[in-house]
Amino acid sequence: MQKNIRADLMKDLYKEIPKATTRDLSSAIDFLKKAREVRTGKTQKRREARRKYVEKQFEEADLPVWW
């Protein structure tokens, strides 16, 4: 049975924490915060691009003629 990859990573991280310096921990925290910000920004940009694409398709579409 395959173990949860995240659980394995967390276990390895907890093993390394006592060996790490304060600077190592600080760098890891900064990296994780920045990665989350980048991921959030990319999600927002993709959402905005999809919205603009749909709006453009509606503008270019031939709307039905109502009699």
MDTraj code that builds the backbone (N, CA, C; nanometers):
import mdtraj as md
import numpy as np

residues = "MET GLN LYS ASN ILE ARG ALA ASP LEU MET LYS ASP LEU TYR LYS GLU ILE PRO LYS ALA THR THR ARG ASP LEU SER SER ALA ILE ASP PHE LEU LYS LYS ALA ARG GLU VAL ARG THR GLY LYS THR GLN LYS ARG ARG GLU ALA ARG ARG LYS TYR VAL GLU LYS GLN PHE GLU GLU ALA ASP LEU PRO VAL TRP TRP".split()
xyz = np.array([
    [0.0846, -0.1188, 0.0000],
    [0.0000, 0.0000, 0.0000],
    [0.0889, 0.1249, 0.0000],
    [0.0558, 0.2183, -0.0864],
    [0.1354, 0.3393, -0.0986],
    [0.1016, 0.4358, 0.0144],
    [0.2079, 0.4895, 0.0759],
    [0.1869, 0.5873, 0.1821],
    [0.1579, 0.7239, 0.1229],
    [0.1034, 0.8069, 0.2055],
    [0.0755, 0.9434, 0.1654],
    [0.2087, 1.0177, 0.1495],
    [0.2323, 1.0730, 0.0326],
    [0.3583, 1.1404, 0.0041],
    [0.3769, 1.2607, 0.0962],
    [0.2708, 1.3344, 0.1179],
    [0.2809, 1.4524, 0.2052],
    [0.3204, 1.4116, 0.3462],
    [0.2645, 1.3022, 0.3976],
    [0.2991, 1.2549, 0.5314],
    [0.4466, 1.2163, 0.5388],
    [0.4971, 1.1516, 0.4330],
    [0.6391, 1.1159, 0.4296],
    [0.7275, 1.2401, 0.4284],
    [0.6874, 1.3396, 0.3506],
    [0.7649, 1.4636, 0.3453],
    [0.7661, 1.5355, 0.4799],
    [0.6513, 1.5380, 0.5449],
    [0.6446, 1.6029, 0.6761],
    [0.7301, 1.5283, 0.7785],
    [0.7300, 1.3972, 0.7716],
    [0.8118, 1.3169, 0.8626],
    [0.9602, 1.3488, 0.8423],
    [1.0026, 1.3558, 0.7144],
    [1.1415, 1.3900, 0.6842],
    [1.1747, 1.5313, 0.7312],
    [1.0808, 1.6229, 0.7142],
    [1.1020, 1.7601, 0.7580],
    [1.1211, 1.7670, 0.9096],
    [1.0353, 1.6972, 0.9827],
    [1.0479, 1.6969, 1.1294],
    [1.1789, 1.6359, 1.1758],
    [1.2339, 1.5407, 1.0997],
    [1.3639, 1.4824, 1.1348],
    [1.4762, 1.5834, 1.1171],
    [1.4628, 1.6690, 1.0171],
    [1.5685, 1.7645, 0.9844],
    [1.5634, 1.8924, 1.0682],
    [1.4501, 1.9253, 1.1241],
    [1.4355, 2.0505, 1.1987],
    [1.5358, 2.0617, 1.3136],
    [1.5547, 1.9591, 1.3962],
    [1.6517, 1.9745, 1.5060],
    [1.7955, 1.9972, 1.4588],
    [1.8275, 1.9531, 1.3390],
    [1.9630, 1.9679, 1.2855],
    [1.9843, 2.1021, 1.2157],
    [1.8765, 2.1695, 1.1825],
    [1.8838, 2.2922, 1.1031],
    [1.9203, 2.4124, 1.1890],
    [1.9836, 2.5098, 1.1242],
    [2.0126, 2.6363, 1.1909],
    [1.8907, 2.7269, 1.1794],
    [1.8918, 2.8337, 1.2555],
    [1.7819, 2.9294, 1.2501],
    [1.7710, 2.9892, 1.1105],
    [1.8842, 3.0142, 1.0490],
    [1.8850, 3.0707, 0.9140],
    [1.8215, 2.9728, 0.8144],
    [1.8514, 2.8438, 0.8283],
    [1.7910, 2.7437, 0.7404],
    [1.6390, 2.7449, 0.7535],
    [1.5924, 2.7495, 0.8763],
    [1.4475, 2.7493, 0.8999],
    [1.3824, 2.8757, 0.8454],
    [1.4502, 2.9891, 0.8654],
    [1.3988, 3.1162, 0.8160],
    [1.3895, 3.1142, 0.6636],
    [1.4916, 3.0616, 0.5992],
    [1.4909, 3.0538, 0.4527],
    [1.3787, 2.9636, 0.4029],
    [1.3582, 2.8517, 0.4710],
    [1.2516, 2.7592, 0.4305],
    [1.1151, 2.8257, 0.4450],
    [1.0942, 2.8981, 0.5523],
    [0.9668, 2.9668, 0.5743],
    [0.9448, 3.0723, 0.4672],
    [1.0480, 3.1510, 0.4371],
    [1.0358, 3.2537, 0.3343],
    [1.0037, 3.1917, 0.1981],
    [1.0701, 3.0797, 0.1675],
    [1.0466, 3.0123, 0.0405],
    [0.9016, 2.9657, 0.0298],
    [0.8503, 2.9050, 0.1356],
    [0.7135, 2.8528, 0.1335],
    [0.6112, 2.9655, 0.1214],
    [0.6354, 3.0762, 0.1909],
    [0.5441, 3.1912, 0.1803],
    [0.5432, 3.2456, 0.0379],
    [0.6624, 3.2613, -0.0213],
    [0.6727, 3.3161, -0.1563],
    [0.6076, 3.2217, -0.2576],
    [0.6262, 3.0913, -0.2389],
    [0.5655, 2.9940, -0.3303],
    [0.4138, 3.0033, -0.3256],
    [0.3578, 3.0214, -0.2072],
    [0.2125, 3.0327, -0.1938],
    [0.1632, 3.1606, -0.2621],
    [0.2380, 3.2712, -0.2471],
    [0.1988, 3.3967, -0.3117],
    [0.2015, 3.3832, -0.4639],
    [0.3050, 3.3176, -0.5161],
    [0.3164, 3.2996, -0.6613],
    [0.2011, 3.2146, -0.7123],
    [0.1716, 3.1076, -0.6410],
    [0.0628, 3.0174, -0.6814],
    [-0.0706, 3.0918, -0.6822],
    [-0.0937, 3.1749, -0.5818],
    [-0.2169, 3.2530, -0.5743],
    [-0.2242, 3.3521, -0.6900],
    [-0.1132, 3.4184, -0.7193],
    [-0.1099, 3.5139, -0.8292],
    [-0.1368, 3.4482, -0.9636],
    [-0.0779, 3.3306, -0.9849],
    [-0.1001, 3.2605, -1.1108],
    [-0.2458, 3.2192, -1.1252],
    [-0.3060, 3.1758, -1.0155],
    [-0.4465, 3.1362, -1.0190],
    [-0.5335, 3.2552, -1.0575],
    [-0.5061, 3.3695, -0.9988],
    [-0.5846, 3.4890, -1.0301],
    [-0.5662, 3.5308, -1.1753],
    [-0.4428, 3.5224, -1.2265],
    [-0.4181, 3.5589, -1.3661],
    [-0.4895, 3.4646, -1.4619],
    [-0.4873, 3.3346, -1.4318],
    [-0.5570, 3.2390, -1.5176],
    [-0.7071, 3.2649, -1.5157],
    [-0.7626, 3.2928, -1.3979],
    [-0.9055, 3.3198, -1.3857],
    [-0.9425, 3.4429, -1.4686],
    [-0.8609, 3.5472, -1.4593],
    [-0.8864, 3.6702, -1.5336],
    [-0.8766, 3.6452, -1.6847],
    [-0.7783, 3.5657, -1.7272],
    [-0.7619, 3.5368, -1.8694],
    [-0.8813, 3.4583, -1.9227],
    [-0.9309, 3.3627, -1.8448],
    [-1.0490, 3.2872, -1.8888],
    [-1.1700, 3.3778, -1.9002],
    [-1.1867, 3.4693, -1.8039],
    [-1.3006, 3.5612, -1.8073],
    [-1.2937, 3.6503, -1.9311],
    [-1.1747, 3.7031, -1.9614],
    [-1.1589, 3.7896, -2.0788],
    [-1.1833, 3.7117, -2.2076],
    [-1.1392, 3.5869, -2.2114],
    [-1.1604, 3.5046, -2.3304],
    [-1.3093, 3.4846, -2.3562],
    [-1.3840, 3.4530, -2.2525],
    [-1.5281, 3.4323, -2.2670],
    [-1.5963, 3.5607, -2.3118],
    [-1.5578, 3.6730, -2.2526],
    [-1.6172, 3.8013, -2.2927],
    [-1.5891, 3.8307, -2.4394],
    [-1.4665, 3.8033, -2.4835],
    [-1.4306, 3.8286, -2.6237],
    [-1.5117, 3.7392, -2.7167],
    [-1.5315, 3.6138, -2.6775],
    [-1.6103, 3.5230, -2.7603],
    [-1.7544, 3.5723, -2.7751],
    [-1.8100, 3.6266, -2.6676],
    [-1.9461, 3.6805, -2.6748],
    [-1.9522, 3.8035, -2.7643],
    [-1.8502, 3.8877, -2.7586],
    [-1.8483, 4.0081, -2.8411],
    [-1.8380, 3.9727, -2.9891],
    [-1.7609, 3.8694, -3.0224],
    [-1.7399, 3.8323, -3.1613],
    [-1.8514, 3.7426, -3.2167],
    [-1.9312, 3.6862, -3.1302],
    [-2.0349, 3.5925, -3.1740],
    [-2.1494, 3.6667, -3.2414],
    [-2.2111, 3.5980, -3.3362],
    [-2.3305, 3.6515, -3.4004],
    [-2.4483, 3.6221, -3.3067],
    [-2.5041, 3.7262, -3.2536],
    [-2.6181, 3.7079, -3.1656],
    [-2.7429, 3.6836, -3.2484],
    [-2.8353, 3.6044, -3.1993],
    [-2.9575, 3.5771, -3.2772],
    [-3.0408, 3.7037, -3.2951],
    [-3.1068, 3.7070, -3.4060],
    [-3.1926, 3.8209, -3.4366],
    [-3.3312, 3.7904, -3.3796],
    [-3.3813, 3.8807, -3.3005],
    [-3.5138, 3.8636, -3.2413],
    [-3.6134, 3.9444, -3.3237],
    [-3.7216, 3.8812, -3.3652],
    [-3.8212, 3.9463, -3.4467],
    [-3.9347, 3.9947, -3.3648],
])
top = md.Topology()
chain = top.add_chain()
for i, resn in enumerate(residues, 1):
    res = top.add_residue(resn, chain, resSeq=i)
    for name in ("N", "CA", "C"):
        top.add_atom(name, md.element.get_by_symbol(name[0]), res)
traj = md.Trajectory(xyz[None], top)
